[in-house]
Each structure stands twice: as structure tokens, then as C-alpha cells.
Amino acid sequence: FSNSFKPQIQELTSMNFARSNGNATIMPDGNIFINGGTSYNDLEFSVFTPEIYNPYTQTTQEMSNAYFRRNYHGSSLLLPDGRILTAGGDVWNAEIFYPPYLFTKNIDNQTVLAERPKIVSLKSNIIRGEKISIEVDGEVSKVSLISTGSSTHAQGSESKFRDIDFTSVSTSNIEIRLDTNPNNIQNGTYLLFVLNSSGTPSEGKIVFVN
């Protein structure tokens, strides 16, 4: 997107299920949670199996089934804590999906909640080109920026994701500097996450890029 007159477009490998009116939600690690939709008509061919699609490896992983169909008017929204809210789609209820990055195995091979890095402090207004200090607690190997959710009629409008380069200043501080090109990161409200080397994200902090 750095040159808006010559966007680079690449066709990727398909997901496992054909979906009309499915939702796609970008996650803190850059993978995409795809849920709901129908392969033919609402009542007979609803897709209950969500997928997590990795755009880097072009592979998809099927998740456990939803309890309700999520078709036209369905919504899917990334929450600041890394979970995903799914709702609507002609049923008056909601479900919350816990992505695999929130879990790990303990010494007894039991599934438990993973220890998460933490953003201790971060200014809420970020100016492009300005050095921004972030106080953190825990190991950090990745910083990501995702536009806050806007979803209706099974369409997430203006979904944006960027990996952000960072510099480790100390065990508790990192620094970032956003690209000055507004084509790469537009003005607006975003969720900023830090992730550890296991891919487990912190809770996101809402920031405004100005």
C-alpha cells in the first residue's frame, strides 16, 4: 500500500470452507479468524466450523464448532483482551471465542491459561515518526497494531494490521517509531499489542494515531 497507484495484490491459497457472509477478524499475531457464513443457503448449509488462516504460510486450521449459525447480519469483533466476540446472524445471542494463543500446556500436559506479557504504560496519542516509549512486563518478541473493530452485515470495514519494529531499551522498556508514510498507517484508532516468543499477546491498549 506504500504506492496507492500500484497496490501489490497476491492470490493466496483458499480456506477450507466456502463462505458467503462469513466474517474475517485479524488477530494480534497476524493470523485471521474466519467464522460463520453459508455455503449455499442459510437454513441448510450454514458453516459452523471456524478457521484460523495464516496468511504467511497460507495454511488454515479448523477450530471447534460454534453453537449457533452466524450468517447475514453476523458480527465478529476482536476484544482488547485477545478474545473474539461473535454475534448476530439471525440469532439473538453471542459467543466468545478463546484463540489457541491464550493457552499452553503445564508440566502435567494439562491445558492451562498461558502467562501473558503486559503493557504497563503507553501514551494514548501516537504521532508518526515520533519515538514512543512503552513500559512492559515480560518478554516481548513482537509488537502489532490493529485497527479497532467495525463490523456489520458480515463485513469488517477498514481492517488494518501492521507489525511494528521495536527496540529493546531495557528488560522493562521498548521503543517504537511509526512509519511516516500515511499510506502505510492511516490516522485512526488502533489496538496495540505486544507478544512473547510463544505468540501469546498482551491485553491490547487503545491508541490514536495522528
Order of alpha helices (4+ residues) and beta strands (2+ residues): beta-beta-beta-beta-beta-beta-beta-beta-beta-beta-beta-beta-beta-beta-beta-beta-beta-beta-beta-beta
